[in-house]
Amino acid sequence: MGLKYQAVTWNRHKKIYDGVLLVGIALYLGLFIGLSSYFQPEINAPTLIIRSTGTLALLLLHLILVIGPLSRLDKRFLPILYNRRHLGVTMFLIALIHGGFSILQFHAFGDLNPIVSVIVSNTHYGNLMRFPFQSLGLLALIILFLMAASSHDFWLHNLGPVVWKGLHMMVYLAYAVIVLHVMLGVVQIEHSPWLLASLGCGMILVISVHVLSGVLILKQHKLGSEALKEGYVQAGNIDQIAENRAKLLTYEDQSIAIFKYENMLSAVNNECKHQHGPLSEGKIVDGCITCPWHGYQYIPKNGTSPPPFEEKIATYKVKLIGDQIWVDPRPNPPGTLVSPCQINLS
């Protein structure tokens, strides 16, 4: 890839992710082919491959489409979001096997080139019951190929974020085309009400999680706008702060240490009263902010030193909107009690 671009490397998390993915794919294909062979022994091998890979690719596409909104609704889905590009490329390869076997089985024994045959063998575009659904499948496969081929960061850097993002947003076009491809194929060939019902449930799931995620984003945007009106400033993401540690926010003449502890957030002036040590570089010890220089301590919610000491520092109001931290940079008088902000992320 040259000096600037590197080939994909697999760290431990990626190996686990891809391992689980490959095991899941193997189990699905094994169960599908095994059960189909048992209950429908008359089905030949190419048809089994077409059906198993087609349903698997469709299942993986639904997973890809819901990962993003689900991770916004509930942070526990973030591990699935990790390395989604591998999932997308894998889905394309499975769809390619499905498409390849379909073209070979239905178009490889005529005089025309099989790809040309897919396009010209059925031109009943005005008849819903005879619509050329295989052409829709070919179109979807081309879109998925463009996305898979451009998944590496090389294309992101050279195409630019806007073009690259626009290209990969075509997954929704591919999904719409695939839904039509499957529905028309089922009506014309498979005649399976279960497959249609499953596809309908999948569509409802995809639409529902996107709507819910959109509502959440709008709500967070509204709350963020309200916070700005109230004088709050955005201080970053909650995940940027380790447990019992702090994040430094510098705003105009204020230096503020935001601490995360016991599922709560509190903000205090960053300067220790002893010798102006940076409290944001310290940590919570025995429930108290502990200065890294000389160990002076302060209670996070009110900025006062534990008895018998009497030092006090300013406190600040904190809000958590989604996973974003907002702080009112206007200091309260030293020693003022401010209720900690509860961390309640799903």
C-alpha positions, 0 to 999 in steps of 0.5 A: 500500500506504500508508505502512506497507506497500510494493509488492514491489520488484525488486532486481538479485538478484530480477530475475535470479531471476525472469528465470531462472524465466521463461526456464525456464518458456518453454523448458519450455512450448515444448519440451513443446508442440513435442515433443507436437505432433510426436509426437502431431499429433492432440492439439488446442491446449486439450489441449496447454495443459492437459497442458503447464501441468499438468506444469509446475505439478507440477514447480514444486511439487516444486521449492518443496517441496524447496528448504527442506530442500535448503538446510538440507542444502547451503548452495549451494541457498540462492540457489534458496530466495531469493524463493521466494514469487515461485516459489509465486505463479508456480506458482499462476498456471500451475496456474490456467491448467491448471485454467481450460482443464480446466474450460472444455474439460470443463464449459463447454458444459452447463447448469450453471455450470462450477464447479458442474459440476465438483463435482456432475457426478461423485459416485462418491466410493466408487468408486476407478476413477471417483473425481471427481479433478477436484474434488480439483484444484479443492480444491488450486487453492483452497488454492494461491490462498489461499497466493498471495493472502496471500504479501505481508508485509501478510498476515504482519503482520496475520494474525500469524506463527502463522496465516500460517505455518499457512496456508502449511503447507497446501502439504503438504495441497495436494500430497497432494490434487494427487498423488491428483488426478494419479494418479486422472486418469492411471488414468481418462483418460491411461493413462500409466505414465511420468507415474505413474512420474515422480510416484512419483519426485517423491514419493520425492524430496520425502519423502527430502529432508524426512527427511534434513533432519529427521535433520540438525536433530535431530542439530544440536539434540542437539549443541547440547544437548550443547554447553550441558551442556558450558558452551558458549553460542551466539554466532550464525550463521557467515554473520554474520562476514565473511572475516578479520573478527570477531563480538563475543560479550559473556557475563557478564564476558567480551568475546570476539572470534570471528574467521573466517579461512582456513576456520577460527574462533578466539576470543580476548579482545576487549581488546588488551594495549596500550591495551585496543583492541577487537580485534573491530573489527580484522581478520586481516592477514598471518595475525594479528589486528590491533588497529584502534587501534595495529596490535598483532597476535596469532596467532588460535589461541594469542593470542600476539604474533608474535616478537619481541613477547611480549604474550598474550591469553586464548583460548577453545574454539569449536564449529560445529554446523551453521551455528551458532557455540558458544563456551566462555566460560571463558577459557584462560590467556593464550597457550594454544594452542586448535586452530581450529574448521574450517568444513566447511559443505556 
